[in-house]
Amino acid sequence: MQYKDLAEHLGAIMALLGIFAGIAGFLFWRMLVRMEQKLDDLHASTFQCRAELPERFLGRGEFRKEKEDLWNAVNTHSHSSEGRVVR
């Protein structure tokens, strides 16, 4: 193979490499954009769930008595001589 033949095809090879590099760059950019959208959706749903939690669980009236009893047990208990909790 002579170098003249290679020089004749070098332009076509470089053009094909440029086209394939452009396609690969475009696909990589598209993948990053989709990943960014998915991360934004995950972030939004996580913080939306975190914002809803106090309304759904902490302020429920039917658990108020149980919660007060638990805090009362934590704050006003004593221990036996073996170290066990006595109410």
PDB file with SEQRES, HELIX, SHEET and CRYST1 records, atoms N, CA, C and O in Angstrom:
SEQRES   1 A   87  MET GLN TYR LYS ASP LEU ALA GLU HIS LEU GLY ALA ILE          
SEQRES   2 A   87  MET ALA LEU LEU GLY ILE PHE ALA GLY ILE ALA GLY PHE          
SEQRES   3 A   87  LEU PHE TRP ARG MET LEU VAL ARG MET GLU GLN LYS LEU          
SEQRES   4 A   87  ASP ASP LEU HIS ALA SER THR PHE GLN CYS ARG ALA GLU          
SEQRES   5 A   87  LEU PRO GLU ARG PHE LEU GLY ARG GLY GLU PHE ARG LYS          
SEQRES   6 A   87  GLU LYS GLU ASP LEU TRP ASN ALA VAL ASN THR HIS SER          
SEQRES   7 A   87  HIS SER SER GLU GLY ARG VAL VAL ARG                          
HELIX    1 AA1 TYR A    3  LEU A   53  1                                  51    
HELIX    2 AA2 PRO A   54  LEU A   58  3                                   5    
HELIX    3 AA3 GLY A   61  PHE A   63  5                                   3    
HELIX    4 AA4 ARG A   64  ASN A   75  1                                  12    
SHEET    1 AA1 2 SER A  78  HIS A  79  0                                        
SHEET    2 AA1 2 VAL A  85  VAL A  86 -1                                        
CRYST1    1.000    1.000    1.000  90.00  90.00  90.00 P 1           1          
ATOM      1  N   MET A   1       0.845  -1.180   0.000  1.00  0.00           N  
ATOM      2  CA  MET A   1       0.000   0.000   0.000  1.00  0.00           C  
ATOM      3  C   MET A   1       0.889   1.240   0.000  1.00  0.00           C  
ATOM      4  O   MET A   1       1.806   1.372   0.810  1.00  0.00           O  
ATOM      5  N   GLN A   2       0.605   2.099  -0.885  1.00  0.00           N  
ATOM      6  CA  GLN A   2       1.406   3.310  -0.983  1.00  0.00           C  
ATOM      7  C   GLN A   2       0.704   4.441  -0.255  1.00  0.00           C  
ATOM      8  O   GLN A   2      -0.515   4.431  -0.079  1.00  0.00           O  
ATOM      9  N   TYR A   3       1.493   5.412   0.163  1.00  0.00           N  
ATOM     10  CA  TYR A   3       0.948   6.533   0.927  1.00  0.00           C  
ATOM     11  C   TYR A   3       0.081   7.450   0.082  1.00  0.00           C  
ATOM     12  O   TYR A   3      -0.748   8.178   0.628  1.00  0.00           O  
ATOM     13  N   LYS A   4       0.248   7.436  -1.224  1.00  0.00           N  
ATOM     14  CA  LYS A   4      -0.605   8.259  -2.086  1.00  0.00           C  
ATOM     15  C   LYS A   4      -2.057   7.795  -1.981  1.00  0.00           C  
ATOM     16  O   LYS A   4      -2.973   8.615  -1.932  1.00  0.00           O  
ATOM     17  N   ASP A   5      -2.260   6.488  -1.947  1.00  0.00           N  
ATOM     18  CA  ASP A   5      -3.616   5.952  -1.854  1.00  0.00           C  
ATOM     19  C   ASP A   5      -4.262   6.333  -0.525  1.00  0.00           C  
ATOM     20  O   ASP A   5      -5.448   6.657  -0.465  1.00  0.00           O  
ATOM     21  N   LEU A   6      -3.469   6.289   0.526  1.00  0.00           N  
ATOM     22  CA  LEU A   6      -3.986   6.664   1.841  1.00  0.00           C  
ATOM     23  C   LEU A   6      -4.333   8.146   1.887  1.00  0.00           C  
ATOM     24  O   LEU A   6      -5.344   8.527   2.476  1.00  0.00           O  
ATOM     25  N   ALA A   7      -3.529   8.962   1.289  1.00  0.00           N  
ATOM     26  CA  ALA A   7      -3.782  10.407   1.270  1.00  0.00           C  
ATOM     27  C   ALA A   7      -5.062  10.726   0.510  1.00  0.00           C  
ATOM     28  O   ALA A   7      -5.749  11.695   0.834  1.00  0.00           O  
ATOM     29  N   GLU A   8      -5.386   9.931  -0.487  1.00  0.00           N  
ATOM     30  CA  GLU A   8      -6.610  10.177  -1.243  1.00  0.00           C  
ATOM     31  C   GLU A   8      -7.858   9.892  -0.396  1.00  0.00           C  
ATOM     32  O   GLU A   8      -8.886  10.550  -0.554  1.00  0.00           O  
ATOM     33  N   HIS A   9      -7.758   8.912   0.496  1.00  0.00           N  
ATOM     34  CA  HIS A   9      -8.916   8.521   1.305  1.00  0.00           C  
ATOM     35  C   HIS A   9      -8.947   9.190   2.672  1.00  0.00           C  
ATOM     36  O   HIS A   9      -9.914   9.031   3.417  1.00  0.00           O  
ATOM     37  N   LEU A  10      -7.915   9.926   3.006  1.00  0.00           N  
ATOM     38  CA  LEU A  10      -7.838  10.546   4.322  1.00  0.00           C  
ATOM     39  C   LEU A  10      -8.960  11.559   4.551  1.00  0.00           C  
ATOM     40  O   LEU A  10      -9.483  11.647   5.662  1.00  0.00           O  
ATOM     41  N   GLY A  11      -9.328  12.303   3.556  1.00  0.00           N  
ATOM     42  CA  GLY A  11     -10.419  13.272   3.680  1.00  0.00           C  
ATOM     43  C   GLY A  11     -11.743  12.599   3.985  1.00  0.00           C  
ATOM     44  O   GLY A  11     -12.500  13.061   4.839  1.00  0.00           O  
ATOM     45  N   ALA A  12     -12.021  11.508   3.287  1.00  0.00           N  
ATOM     46  CA  ALA A  12     -13.271  10.778   3.522  1.00  0.00           C  
ATOM     47  C   ALA A  12     -13.282  10.153   4.912  1.00  0.00           C  
ATOM     48  O   ALA A  12     -14.305  10.169   5.597  1.00  0.00           O  
ATOM     49  N   ILE A  13     -12.135   9.597   5.331  1.00  0.00           N  
ATOM     50  CA  ILE A  13     -12.043   8.999   6.668  1.00  0.00           C  
ATOM     51  C   ILE A  13     -12.257  10.057   7.746  1.00  0.00           C  
ATOM     52  O   ILE A  13     -12.982   9.821   8.713  1.00  0.00           O  
ATOM     53  N   MET A  14     -11.639  11.205   7.587  1.00  0.00           N  
ATOM     54  CA  MET A  14     -11.803  12.282   8.574  1.00  0.00           C  
ATOM     55  C   MET A  14     -13.245  12.794   8.588  1.00  0.00           C  
ATOM     56  O   MET A  14     -13.770  13.127   9.651  1.00  0.00           O  
ATOM     57  N   ALA A  15     -13.882  12.859   7.433  1.00  0.00           N  
ATOM     58  CA  ALA A  15     -15.278  13.291   7.379  1.00  0.00           C  
ATOM     59  C   ALA A  15     -16.174  12.288   8.107  1.00  0.00           C  
ATOM     60  O   ALA A  15     -17.060  12.681   8.866  1.00  0.00           O  
ATOM     61  N   LEU A  16     -15.945  11.000   7.877  1.00  0.00           N  
ATOM     62  CA  LEU A  16     -16.738   9.979   8.571  1.00  0.00           C  
ATOM     63  C   LEU A  16     -16.491  10.017  10.072  1.00  0.00           C  
ATOM     64  O   LEU A  16     -17.429   9.885  10.857  1.00  0.00           O  
ATOM     65  N   LEU A  17     -15.231  10.197  10.479  1.00  0.00           N  
ATOM     66  CA  LEU A  17     -14.936  10.311  11.905  1.00  0.00           C  
ATOM     67  C   LEU A  17     -15.633  11.523  12.518  1.00  0.00           C  
ATOM     68  O   LEU A  17     -16.137  11.443  13.638  1.00  0.00           O  
ATOM     69  N   GLY A  18     -15.665  12.615  11.813  1.00  0.00           N  
ATOM     70  CA  GLY A  18     -16.355  13.811  12.294  1.00  0.00           C  
ATOM     71  C   GLY A  18     -17.845  13.587  12.427  1.00  0.00           C  
ATOM     72  O   GLY A  18     -18.460  14.027  13.399  1.00  0.00           O  
ATOM     73  N   ILE A  19     -18.429  12.904  11.458  1.00  0.00           N  
ATOM     74  CA  ILE A  19     -19.870  12.622  11.508  1.00  0.00           C  
ATOM     75  C   ILE A  19     -20.182  11.710  12.687  1.00  0.00           C  
ATOM     76  O   ILE A  19     -21.120  11.964  13.443  1.00  0.00           O  
ATOM     77  N   PHE A  20     -19.385  10.636  12.845  1.00  0.00           N  
ATOM     78  CA  PHE A  20     -19.633   9.713  13.958  1.00  0.00           C  
ATOM     79  C   PHE A  20     -19.381  10.380  15.309  1.00  0.00           C  
ATOM     80  O   PHE A  20     -20.092  10.102  16.274  1.00  0.00           O  
ATOM     81  N   ALA A  21     -18.394  11.243  15.389  1.00  0.00           N  
ATOM     82  CA  ALA A  21     -18.147  11.960  16.645  1.00  0.00           C  
ATOM     83  C   ALA A  21     -19.306  12.906  16.949  1.00  0.00           C  
ATOM     84  O   ALA A  21     -19.697  13.053  18.107  1.00  0.00           O  
ATOM     85  N   GLY A  22     -19.854  13.544  15.925  1.00  0.00           N  
ATOM     86  CA  GLY A  22     -21.011  14.412  16.127  1.00  0.00           C  
ATOM     87  C   GLY A  22     -22.234  13.652  16.589  1.00  0.00           C  
ATOM     88  O   GLY A  22     -22.961  14.109  17.471  1.00  0.00           O  
ATOM     89  N   ILE A  23     -22.465  12.484  15.990  1.00  0.00           N  
ATOM     90  CA  ILE A  23     -23.605  11.654  16.399  1.00  0.00           C  
ATOM     91  C   ILE A  23     -23.420  11.174  17.833  1.00  0.00           C  
ATOM     92  O   ILE A  23     -24.362  11.203  18.624  1.00  0.00           O  
ATOM     93  N   ALA A  24     -22.199  10.730  18.176  1.00  0.00           N  
ATOM     94  CA  ALA A  24     -21.934  10.274  19.537  1.00  0.00           C  
ATOM     95  C   ALA A  24     -22.101  11.417  20.536  1.00  0.00           C  
ATOM     96  O   ALA A  24     -22.648  11.211  21.620  1.00  0.00           O  
ATOM     97  N   GLY A  25     -21.645  12.607  20.190  1.00  0.00           N  
ATOM     98  CA  GLY A  25     -21.818  13.763  21.072  1.00  0.00           C  
ATOM     99  C   GLY A  25     -23.279  14.108  21.267  1.00  0.00           C  
ATOM    100  O   GLY A  25     -23.702  14.411  22.382  1.00  0.00           O  
ATOM    101  N   PHE A  26     -24.061  14.068  20.189  1.00  0.00           N  
ATOM    102  CA  PHE A  26     -25.484  14.354  20.290  1.00  0.00           C  
ATOM    103  C   PHE A  26     -26.190  13.339  21.177  1.00  0.00           C  
ATOM    104  O   PHE A  26     -27.013  13.714  22.013  1.00  0.00           O  
ATOM    105  N   LEU A  27     -25.876  12.050  21.004  1.00  0.00           N  
ATOM    106  CA  LEU A  27     -26.516  11.018  21.825  1.00  0.00           C  
ATOM    107  C   LEU A  27     -26.119  11.147  23.292  1.00  0.00           C  
ATOM    108  O   LEU A  27     -26.944  10.932  24.179  1.00  0.00           O  
ATOM    109  N   PHE A  28     -24.866  11.494  23.551  1.00  0.00           N  
ATOM    110  CA  PHE A  28     -24.418  11.692  24.930  1.00  0.00           C  
ATOM    111  C   PHE A  28     -25.129  12.892  25.549  1.00  0.00           C  
ATOM    112  O   PHE A  28     -25.546  12.826  26.706  1.00  0.00           O  
ATOM    113  N   TRP A  29     -25.274  13.986  24.804  1.00  0.00           N  
ATOM    114  CA  TRP A  29     -25.975  15.176  25.296  1.00  0.00           C  
ATOM    115  C   TRP A  29     -27.432  14.841  25.600  1.00  0.00           C  
ATOM    116  O   TRP A  29     -27.977  15.270  26.618  1.00  0.00           O  
ATOM    117  N   ARG A  30     -28.065  14.063  24.698  1.00  0.00           N  
ATOM    118  CA  ARG A  30     -29.463  13.674  24.905  1.00  0.00           C  
ATOM    119  C   ARG A  30     -29.611  12.806  26.148  1.00  0.00           C  
ATOM    120  O   ARG A  30     -30.591  12.938  26.881  1.00  0.00           O  
ATOM    121  N   MET A  31     -28.647  11.920  26.392  1.00  0.00           N  
ATOM    122  CA  MET A  31     -28.682  11.076  27.572  1.00  0.00           C  
ATOM    123  C   MET A  31     -28.553  11.925  28.842  1.00  0.00           C  
ATOM    124  O   MET A  31     -29.245  11.673  29.829  1.00  0.00           O  
ATOM    125  N   LEU A  32     -27.677  12.917  28.819  1.00  0.00           N  
ATOM    126  CA  LEU A  32     -27.509  13.787  29.979  1.00  0.00           C  
ATOM    127  C   LEU A  32     -28.760  14.615  30.248  1.00  0.00           C  
ATOM    128  O   LEU A  32     -29.132  14.816  31.404  1.00  0.00           O  
ATOM    129  N   VAL A  33     -29.405  15.093  29.203  1.00  0.00           N  
ATOM    130  CA  VAL A  33     -30.633  15.884  29.375  1.00  0.00           C  
ATOM    131  C   VAL A  33     -31.733  15.027  29.982  1.00  0.00           C  
ATOM    132  O   VAL A  33     -32.447  15.479  30.877  1.00  0.00           O  
ATOM    133  N   ARG A  34     -31.877  13.805  29.509  1.00  0.00           N  
ATOM    134  CA  ARG A  34     -32.903  12.912  30.072  1.00  0.00           C  
ATOM    135  C   ARG A  34     -32.599  12.568  31.520  1.00  0.00           C  
ATOM    136  O   ARG A  34     -33.506  12.498  32.349  1.00  0.00           O  
ATOM    137  N   MET A  35     -31.327  12.352  31.826  1.00  0.00           N  
ATOM    138  CA  MET A  35     -30.958  12.045  33.198  1.00  0.00           C  
ATOM    139  C   MET A  35     -31.234  13.244  34.106  1.00  0.00           C  
ATOM    140  O   MET A  35     -31.677  13.078  35.243  1.00  0.00           O  
ATOM    141  N   GLU A  36     -30.973  14.440  33.603  1.00  0.00           N  
ATOM    142  CA  GLU A  36     -31.257  15.642  34.390  1.00  0.00           C  
ATOM    143  C   GLU A  36     -32.749  15.785  34.657  1.00  0.00           C  
ATOM    144  O   GLU A  36     -33.145  16.164  35.759  1.00  0.00           O  
ATOM    145  N   GLN A  37     -33.576  15.489  33.670  1.00  0.00           N  
ATOM    146  CA  GLN A  37     -35.022  15.564  33.859  1.00  0.00           C  
ATOM    147  C   GLN A  37     -35.488  14.542  34.894  1.00  0.00           C  
ATOM    148  O   GLN A  37     -36.333  14.853  35.734  1.00  0.00           O  
ATOM    149  N   LYS A  38     -34.945  13.331  34.840  1.00  0.00           N  
ATOM    150  CA  LYS A  38     -35.337  12.309  35.809  1.00  0.00           C  
ATOM    151  C   LYS A  38     -34.896  12.702  37.221  1.00  0.00           C  
ATOM    152  O   LYS A  38     -35.635  12.487  38.181  1.00  0.00           O  
ATOM    153  N   LEU A  39     -33.702  13.272  37.352  1.00  0.00           N  
ATOM    154  CA  LEU A  39     -33.250  13.709  38.665  1.00  0.00           C  
ATOM    155  C   LEU A  39     -34.092  14.857  39.195  1.00  0.00           C  
ATOM    156  O   LEU A  39     -34.376  14.916  40.391  1.00  0.00           O  
ATOM    157  N   ASP A  40     -34.496  15.773  38.313  1.00  0.00           N  
ATOM    158  CA  ASP A  40     -35.376  16.865  38.739  1.00  0.00           C  
ATOM    159  C   ASP A  40     -36.726  16.331  39.202  1.00  0.00           C  
ATOM    160  O   ASP A  40     -37.269  16.800  40.202  1.00  0.00           O  
ATOM    161  N   ASP A  41     -37.271  15.350  38.479  1.00  0.00           N  
ATOM    162  CA  ASP A  41     -38.545  14.751  38.888  1.00  0.00           C  
ATOM    163  C   ASP A  41     -38.409  14.029  40.229  1.00  0.00           C  
ATOM    164  O   ASP A  41     -39.290  14.134  41.083  1.00  0.00           O  
ATOM    165  N   LEU A  42     -37.317  13.305  40.414  1.00  0.00           N  
ATOM    166  CA  LEU A  42     -37.079  12.612  41.680  1.00  0.00           C  
ATOM    167  C   LEU A  42     -36.939  13.606  42.826  1.00  0.00           C  
ATOM    168  O   LEU A  42     -37.486  13.397  43.910  1.00  0.00           O  
ATOM    169  N   HIS A  43     -36.206  14.686  42.581  1.00  0.00           N  
ATOM    170  CA  HIS A  43     -36.022  15.722  43.602  1.00  0.00           C  
ATOM    171  C   HIS A  43     -37.354  16.363  43.973  1.00  0.00           C  
ATOM    172  O   HIS A  43     -37.642  16.566  45.153  1.00  0.00           O  
ATOM    173  N   ALA A  44     -38.162  16.679  42.971  1.00  0.00           N  
ATOM    174  CA  ALA A  44     -39.461  17.302  43.231  1.00  0.00           C  
ATOM    175  C   ALA A  44     -40.391  16.368  44.002  1.00  0.00           C  
ATOM    176  O   ALA A  44     -41.058  16.794  44.945  1.00  0.00           O  
ATOM    177  N   SER A  45     -40.439  15.100  43.606  1.00  0.00           N  
ATOM    178  CA  SER A  45     -41.342  14.178  44.300  1.00  0.00           C  
ATOM    179  C   SER A  45     -40.857  13.886  45.713  1.00  0.00           C  
ATOM    180  O   SER A  45     -41.673  13.682  46.612  1.00  0.00           O  
ATOM    181  N   THR A  46     -39.547  13.863  45.926  1.00  0.00           N  
ATOM    182  CA  THR A  46     -39.011  13.635  47.271  1.00  0.00           C  
ATOM    183  C   THR A  46     -39.381  14.777  48.199  1.00  0.00           C  
ATOM    184  O   THR A  46     -39.842  14.541  49.316  1.00  0.00           O  
ATOM    185  N   PHE A  47     -39.188  16.002  47.757  1.00  0.00           N  
ATOM    186  CA  PHE A  47     -39.512  17.126  48.614  1.00  0.00           C  
ATOM    187  C   PHE A  47     -40.999  17.329  48.764  1.00  0.00           C  
ATOM    188  O   PHE A  47     -41.449  17.834  49.793  1.00  0.00           O  
ATOM    189  N   GLN A  48     -41.782  16.945  47.758  1.00  0.00           N  
ATOM    190  CA  GLN A  48     -43.234  17.016  47.889  1.00  0.00           C  
ATOM    191  C   GLN A  48     -43.696  16.016  48.946  1.00  0.00           C  
ATOM    192  O   GLN A  48     -44.559  16.327  49.767  1.00  0.00           O  
ATOM    193  N   CYS A  49     -43.124  14.822  48.922  1.00  0.00           N  
ATOM    194  CA  CYS A  49     -43.476  13.810  49.922  1.00  0.00           C  
ATOM    195  C   CYS A  49     -43.055  14.276  51.313  1.00  0.00           C  
ATOM    196  O   CYS A  49     -43.801  14.108  52.277  1.00  0.00           O  
ATOM    197  N   ARG A  50     -41.874  14.856  51.416  1.00  0.00           N  
ATOM    198  CA  ARG A  50     -41.398  15.339  52.710  1.00  0.00           C  
ATOM    199  C   ARG A  50     -42.281  16.468  53.223  1.00  0.00           C  
ATOM    200  O   ARG A  50     -42.500  16.575  54.430  1.00  0.00           O  
ATOM    201  N   ALA A  51     -42.789  17.303  52.340  1.00  0.00           N  
ATOM    202  CA  ALA A  51     -43.662  18.398  52.761  1.00  0.00           C  
ATOM    203  C   ALA A  51     -45.024  17.879  53.206  1.00  0.00           C  
ATOM    204  O   ALA A  51     -45.664  18.484  54.066  1.00  0.00           O  
ATOM    205  N   GLU A  52     -45.478  16.756  52.628  1.00  0.00           N  
ATOM    206  CA  GLU A  52     -46.794  16.207  52.981  1.00  0.00           C  
ATOM    207  C   GLU A  52     -46.764  15.382  54.259  1.00  0.00           C  
ATOM    208  O   GLU A  52     -47.806  15.196  54.888  1.00  0.00           O  
ATOM    209  N   LEU A  53     -45.604  14.883  54.659  1.00  0.00           N  
ATOM    210  CA  LEU A  53     -45.544  13.984  55.810  1.00  0.00           C  
ATOM    211  C   LEU A  53     -46.094  14.592  57.099  1.00  0.00           C  
ATOM    212  O   LEU A  53     -46.868  13.919  57.780  1.00  0.00           O  
ATOM    213  N   PRO A  54     -45.743  15.816  57.475  1.00  0.00           N  
ATOM    214  CA  PRO A  54     -46.308  16.343  58.726  1.00  0.00           C  
ATOM    215  C   PRO A  54     -47.831  16.423  58.712  1.00  0.00           C  
ATOM    216  O   PRO A  54     -48.475  16.188  59.734  1.00  0.00           O  
ATOM    217  N   GLU A  55     -48.400  16.749  57.575  1.00  0.00           N  
ATOM    218  CA  GLU A  55     -49.856  16.839  57.496  1.00  0.00           C  
ATOM    219  C   GLU A  55     -50.502  15.464  57.599  1.00  0.00           C  
ATOM    220  O   GLU A  55     -51.587  15.325  58.164  1.00  0.00           O  
ATOM    221  N   ARG A  56     -49.840  14.455  57.058  1.00  0.00           N  
ATOM    222  CA  ARG A  56     -50.440  13.122  57.010  1.00  0.00           C  
ATOM    223  C   ARG A  56     -50.283  12.351  58.305  1.00  0.00           C  
ATOM    224  O   ARG A  56     -51.156  11.551  58.644  1.00  0.00           O  
ATOM    225  N   PHE A  57     -49.199  12.561  59.042  1.00  0.00           N  
ATOM    226  CA  PHE A  57     -48.938  11.687  60.170  1.00  0.00           C  
ATOM    227  C   PHE A  57     -48.871  12.389  61.523  1.00  0.00           C  
ATOM    228  O   PHE A  57     -49.377  11.850  62.507  1.00  0.00           O  
ATOM    229  N   LEU A  58     -48.273  13.555  61.606  1.00  0.00           N  
ATOM    230  CA  LEU A  58     -48.031  14.155  62.910  1.00  0.00           C  
ATOM    231  C   LEU A  58     -49.257  14.834  63.503  1.00  0.00           C  
ATOM    232  O   LEU A  58     -49.403  14.881  64.725  1.00  0.00           O  
ATOM    233  N   GLY A  59     -50.114  15.344  62.683  1.00  0.00           N  
ATOM    234  CA  GLY A  59     -51.242  16.082  63.216  1.00  0.00           C  
ATOM    235  C   GLY A  59     -52.517  15.282  63.335  1.00  0.00           C  
ATOM    236  O   GLY A  59     -53.581  15.872  63.522  1.00  0.00           O  
ATOM    237  N   ARG A  60     -52.462  13.986  63.237  1.00  0.00           N  
ATOM    238  CA  ARG A  60     -53.663  13.174  63.256  1.00  0.00           C  
ATOM    239  C   ARG A  60     -54.239  13.112  64.664  1.00  0.00           C  
ATOM    240  O   ARG A  60     -53.522  12.785  65.609  1.00  0.00           O  
ATOM    241  N   GLY A  61     -55.504  13.415  64.814  1.00  0.00           N  
ATOM    242  CA  GLY A  61     -56.149  13.449  66.121  1.00  0.00           C  
ATOM    243  C   GLY A  61     -56.288  12.098  66.782  1.00  0.00           C  
ATOM    244  O   GLY A  61     -56.241  12.009  68.009  1.00  0.00           O  
ATOM    245  N   GLU A  62     -56.456  11.044  66.007  1.00  0.00           N  
ATOM    246  CA  GLU A  62     -56.669   9.739  66.625  1.00  0.00           C  
ATOM    247  C   GLU A  62     -55.411   9.182  67.281  1.00  0.00           C  
ATOM    248  O   GLU A  62     -55.494   8.249  68.079  1.00  0.00           O  
ATOM    249  N   PHE A  63     -54.260   9.735  66.958  1.00  0.00           N  
ATOM    250  CA  PHE A  63     -53.020   9.275  67.578  1.00  0.00           C  
ATOM    251  C   PHE A  63     -52.561  10.175  68.727  1.00  0.00           C  
ATOM    252  O   PHE A  63     -51.544   9.898  69.363  1.00  0.00           O  
ATOM    253  N   ARG A  64     -53.296  11.236  68.989  1.00  0.00           N  
ATOM    254  CA  ARG A  64     -52.876  12.197  70.011  1.00  0.00           C  
ATOM    255  C   ARG A  64     -52.787  11.561  71.402  1.00  0.00           C  
ATOM    256  O   ARG A  64     -51.818  11.786  72.127  1.00  0.00           O  
ATOM    257  N   LYS A  65     -53.786  10.779  71.770  1.00  0.00           N  
ATOM    258  CA  LYS A  65     -53.787  10.144  73.087  1.00  0.00           C  
ATOM    259  C   LYS A  65     -52.609   9.174  73.220  1.00  0.00           C  
ATOM    260  O   LYS A  65     -51.914   9.171  74.236  1.00  0.00           O  
ATOM    261  N   GLU A  66     -52.393   8.362  72.203  1.00  0.00           N  
ATOM    262  CA  GLU A  66     -51.282   7.409  72.235  1.00  0.00           C  
ATOM    263  C   GLU A  66     -49.937   8.140  72.307  1.00  0.00           C  
ATOM    264  O   GLU A  66     -49.030   7.715  73.022  1.00  0.00           O  
ATOM    265  N   LYS A  67     -49.821   9.228  71.570  1.00  0.00           N  
ATOM    266  CA  LYS A  67     -48.580   9.998  71.587  1.00  0.00           C  
ATOM    267  C   LYS A  67     -48.349  10.629  72.960  1.00  0.00           C  
ATOM    268  O   LYS A  67     -47.223  10.633  73.458  1.00  0.00           O  
ATOM    269  N   GLU A  68     -49.399  11.156  73.565  1.00  0.00           N  
ATOM    270  CA  GLU A  68     -49.262  11.744  74.898  1.00  0.00           C  
ATOM    271  C   GLU A  68     -48.897  10.685  75.933  1.00  0.00           C  
ATOM    272  O   GLU A  68     -48.098  10.945  76.833  1.00  0.00           O  
ATOM    273  N   ASP A  69     -49.479   9.492  75.808  1.00  0.00           N  
ATOM    274  CA  ASP A  69     -49.142   8.410  76.728  1.00  0.00           C  
ATOM    275  C   ASP A  69     -47.680   7.981  76.587  1.00  0.00           C  
ATOM    276  O   ASP A  69     -47.002   7.716  77.580  1.00  0.00           O  
ATOM    277  N   LEU A  70     -47.209   7.918  75.351  1.00  0.00           N  
ATOM    278  CA  LEU A  70     -45.810   7.545  75.141  1.00  0.00           C  
ATOM    279  C   LEU A  70     -44.857   8.593  75.712  1.00  0.00           C  
ATOM    280  O   LEU A  70     -43.862   8.243  76.347  1.00  0.00           O  
ATOM    281  N   TRP A  71     -45.155   9.884  75.489  1.00  0.00           N  
ATOM    282  CA  TRP A  71     -44.291  10.935  76.048  1.00  0.00           C  
ATOM    283  C   TRP A  71     -44.361  10.943  77.570  1.00  0.00           C  
ATOM    284  O   TRP A  71     -43.361  11.191  78.245  1.00  0.00           O  
ATOM    285  N   ASN A  72     -45.531  10.672  78.099  1.00  0.00           N  
ATOM    286  CA  ASN A  72     -45.675  10.603  79.548  1.00  0.00           C  
ATOM    287  C   ASN A  72     -44.845   9.448  80.104  1.00  0.00           C  
ATOM    288  O   ASN A  72     -44.199   9.593  81.141  1.00  0.00           O  
ATOM    289  N   ALA A  73     -44.860   8.305  79.420  1.00  0.00           N  
ATOM    290  CA  ALA A  73     -44.066   7.161  79.867  1.00  0.00           C  
ATOM    291  C   ALA A  73     -42.576   7.454  79.775  1.00  0.00           C  
ATOM    292  O   ALA A  73     -41.810   7.015  80.633  1.00  0.00           O  
ATOM    293  N   VAL A  74     -42.157   8.177  78.765  1.00  0.00           N  
ATOM    294  CA  VAL A  74     -40.736   8.508  78.620  1.00  0.00           C  
ATOM    295  C   VAL A  74     -40.303   9.503  79.694  1.00  0.00           C  
ATOM    296  O   VAL A  74     -39.226   9.368  80.274  1.00  0.00           O  
ATOM    297  N   ASN A  75     -41.132  10.482  79.951  1.00  0.00           N  
ATOM    298  CA  ASN A  75     -40.739  11.563  80.866  1.00  0.00           C  
ATOM    299  C   ASN A  75     -40.964  11.230  82.334  1.00  0.00           C  
ATOM    300  O   ASN A  75     -40.253  11.759  83.188  1.00  0.00           O  
ATOM    301  N   THR A  76     -41.920  10.378  82.654  1.00  0.00           N  
ATOM    302  CA  THR A  76     -42.213  10.092  84.063  1.00  0.00           C  
ATOM    303  C   THR A  76     -42.174   8.598  84.320  1.00  0.00           C  
ATOM    304  O   THR A  76     -43.219   7.972  84.497  1.00  0.00           O  
ATOM    305  N   HIS A  77     -41.009   8.033  84.344  1.00  0.00           N  
ATOM    306  CA  HIS A  77     -40.860   6.627  84.688  1.00  0.00           C  
ATOM    307  C   HIS A  77     -39.719   6.499  85.699  1.00  0.00           C  
ATOM    308  O   HIS A  77     -38.926   7.422  85.890  1.00  0.00           O  
ATOM    309  N   SER A  78     -39.660   5.357  86.323  1.00  0.00           N  
ATOM    310  CA  SER A  78     -38.582   5.104  87.281  1.00  0.00           C  
ATOM    311  C   SER A  78     -37.966   3.754  86.978  1.00  0.00           C  
ATOM    312  O   SER A  78     -38.450   3.014  86.122  1.00  0.00           O  
ATOM    313  N   HIS A  79     -36.889   3.439  87.690  1.00  0.00           N  
ATOM    314  CA  HIS A  79     -36.174   2.191  87.449  1.00  0.00           C  
ATOM    315  C   HIS A  79     -36.116   1.374  88.724  1.00  0.00           C  
ATOM    316  O   HIS A  79     -35.985   1.915  89.823  1.00  0.00           O  
ATOM    317  N   SER A  80     -36.214   0.076  88.563  1.00  0.00           N  
ATOM    318  CA  SER A  80     -36.084  -0.818  89.715  1.00  0.00           C  
ATOM    319  C   SER A  80     -34.604  -0.980  90.043  1.00  0.00           C  
ATOM    320  O   SER A  80     -33.741  -0.428  89.360  1.00  0.00           O  
ATOM    321  N   SER A  81     -34.324  -1.742  91.093  1.00  0.00           N  
ATOM    322  CA  SER A  81     -32.922  -1.936  91.488  1.00  0.00           C  
ATOM    323  C   SER A  81     -32.135  -2.733  90.454  1.00  0.00           C  
ATOM    324  O   SER A  81     -30.908  -2.638  90.406  1.00  0.00           O  
ATOM    325  N   GLU A  82     -32.827  -3.521  89.623  1.00  0.00           N  
ATOM    326  CA  GLU A  82     -32.132  -4.258  88.545  1.00  0.00           C  
ATOM    327  C   GLU A  82     -31.944  -3.412  87.293  1.00  0.00           C  
ATOM    328  O   GLU A  82     -31.263  -3.832  86.357  1.00  0.00           O  
ATOM    329  N   GLY A  83     -32.537  -2.232  87.268  1.00  0.00           N  
ATOM    330  CA  GLY A  83     -32.424  -1.355  86.112  1.00  0.00           C  
ATOM    331  C   GLY A  83     -33.589  -1.434  85.145  1.00  0.00           C  
ATOM    332  O   GLY A  83     -33.555  -0.805  84.087  1.00  0.00           O  
ATOM    333  N   ARG A  84     -34.620  -2.196  85.487  1.00  0.00           N  
ATOM    334  CA  ARG A  84     -35.784  -2.300  84.611  1.00  0.00           C  
ATOM    335  C   ARG A  84     -36.697  -1.079  84.813  1.00  0.00           C  
ATOM    336  O   ARG A  84     -36.709  -0.455  85.874  1.00  0.00           O  
ATOM    337  N   VAL A  85     -37.459  -0.764  83.758  1.00  0.00           N  
ATOM    338  CA  VAL A  85     -38.359   0.378  83.800  1.00  0.00           C  
ATOM    339  C   VAL A  85     -39.619   0.017  84.584  1.00  0.00           C  
ATOM    340  O   VAL A  85     -40.228  -1.029  84.357  1.00  0.00           O  
ATOM    341  N   VAL A  86     -39.999   0.897  85.509  1.00  0.00           N  
ATOM    342  CA  VAL A  86     -41.221   0.732  86.294  1.00  0.00           C  
ATOM    343  C   VAL A  86     -42.072   1.963  86.034  1.00  0.00           C  
ATOM    344  O   VAL A  86     -41.595   3.091  86.156  1.00  0.00           O  
ATOM    345  N   ARG A  87     -43.339   1.748  85.672  1.00  0.00           N  
ATOM    346  CA  ARG A  87     -44.225   2.891  85.390  1.00  0.00           C  
ATOM    347  C   ARG A  87     -45.008   3.280  86.602  1.00  0.00           C  
ATOM    348  O   ARG A  87     -45.801   4.219  86.549  1.00  0.00           O  
TER     349      ARG A  87                                                      
END                                                                             
